[in-house]
Amino acid sequence: MLEIKNLSFQVENDTPQQKEILNNINLSISAGSFVAITGPNGSGKSTLAKIIMGIEKPTAGQIFFEGKDITNTSIDERAKAGIGFAFQQPVHFKGMRVIDLLSLAAGHKLVVEEACNYLSQVGLCAINYIYRELDNSLSGGELKRIEIAMLVARNVNLYIFDEPEAGIDLWSFQNLIQVFKNLIAKNNGIVIVISHQERILEIADRVIVIEEGQIVQDGSSKEVIPNLMFGLDSCHFYGRRVSF
């Protein structure tokens, strides 16, 4: 279980007062859950994800994972505890081959069949990628899928994906949905996805809407989605148009 209590996050700006990014967030997510977090740009969604992973530190509040207070633990400690994070912009690992990166994620040297299985799950033809180096010849979408394959290879209980659909075509998108379902079934894990994509919100067990640093809606997809009208570049929250 993931539990967040009274969490706030502020940053310095040009005024005497600090800018509030998150304000008194309270959240509890049980094992076996698929949760989508949405909201306009700048609402605090990605910041919340980074705080859970330990990339950012909260100004106030506490984070508990599987009953342990992890508020002040490092990224490495959280990774060892079973928390994994896929960035909105994939991290580059120049000079490393795909199979070596997947082996590093898995914690042991993978045989070719294992590595191929992880790549096929994210819609990549393994024979074309397994021995390739992670360099500029790979597109952003390819790097995104390889990063997701890394999380699949790891033994993780809490998966956090920040806009994983970016650069993913329709066929691969269907694979991505299946990846989420497999990860939840694997360890009775938790999958948290930050997304504007309506197709992801529709399949989530639970949809959380963050606006101006606060949770303004939290419920099933059937309860929440009717209040959100999605367009190509905007979203209407409670009748108010918000640009992305």
Number of C-alpha atoms within 10 A of each C-alpha: 17 17 18 19 15 14 20 21 23 16 11 10 10 7 7 7 10 12 13 16 19 26 19 16 19 16 15 12 17 14 16 20 20 24 26 28 26 25 26 21 16 14 19 23 27 21 19 25 22 19 17 27 25 21 14 15 20 21 14 16 17 18 23 16 21 14 10 12 13 19 21 13 13 15 19 12 14 19 18 12 17 17 24 24 22 22 17 16 15 18 13 13 13 10 10 14 17 24 25 18 23 27 19 15 19 17 12 10 15 18 10 13 9 14 24 19 16 22 26 15 20 26 21 19 13 20 12 8 19 20 14 16 18 21 14 10 10 13 11 17 18 19 22 25 26 24 26 25 26 24 23 25 22 18 19 21 23 28 23 23 22 21 20 25 23 16 16 19 11 10 9 18 19 14 16 21 16 13 19 21 18 15 22 20 13 14 14 15 24 25 23 23 27 24 23 23 17 16 12 22 25 16 17 22 15 21 26 22 22 23 20 17 22 18 22 12 17 17 14 18 20 15 12 17 16 9 13 15 14 16 13 9 9 15 19 16 17 9 10 8 13 13 12 13
